Amino acid sequence: MLKIENLTKIYGDKKAVDGLTLHIRPGEIYGFIGHNGAGKTTTIKSCCGILQFDSGNIYVDGISIKENALACKKQVAYIPDNPDLYEFMSGIQFLNFVADIFEVNVDDRQMRIQKYADMLELTEDLGQLISAYSHGMKQKLAIIAALIHEPKLIIMDEPFVGLDPKASHLLKKIMREICEHGGAIFFSTHVLEVAEKLCDKVAIIKGGKLLISGTMEEIKGDTSLESVFLELEDVR
């Protein structure tokens, strides 16, 4: 579903991402872990077509993002860690705006908006201006907007930041349901306990370089993901 091949992104004299290769397959929840400045957000924005990169390539369902970025974006949803939404719109106006961009018909959009807004307890707030939303409400709205066109691939940067425990639990449920229907999820997180319980596979990055990747069982063995992460951070 998502292939990252020898991805390199340079800022000045620093390689923010250095020859990164990962493969996220349909049905997988893939966690992306590293300290602040490790290269996670740069990688994620490159996969979404937001950032251009210096070398390597990224493929979404076999399509090169270099050669056909628009076709890739039609199949992807991106949820940033800090949703930057159009605050002059109401919640429902924003969702319809996103649905229009992705050419989602009226019946499908209404069904999906009702399903996810009810689930995330945002239905009664959709008529309000986004400028009146709390951070958590904006995050919920961004999640609904991301799901409105039923993307094959969802890419998220720290998706649990700002969500209350119930909303976090529901998001995990939604993530698993998407993968059970053949989708794939690639997300960064600092919450290692969440990654350990939720992810099928995980990759740990440091200084733009991949330290280790594999299934959760392969990575942590009989110990914890936190122990593995701290050991790799100290040793390498």
Secondary structure, DSSP 4 states (H G I P E B T S, - for coil): -EEEEEEEEEETTEEEEEEEEEEE-TT-EEEEE--TTSSHHHHHHHHTTSS--SEEEEEETTEETTT-HHHHHHTEEEE-SS----TTSBHHHHHHHHHHHTT--HHHHHHHHHHHHHHTT-GGGTTSBGGG--HHHHHHHHHHHHHTT--SEEEEESTTTT--HHHHHHHHHHHHHHHHTT-EEEEE-S-HHHHHHH-SEEEEEETTEEEEEEEHHHHHTTS-HHHHHHHHHHH-
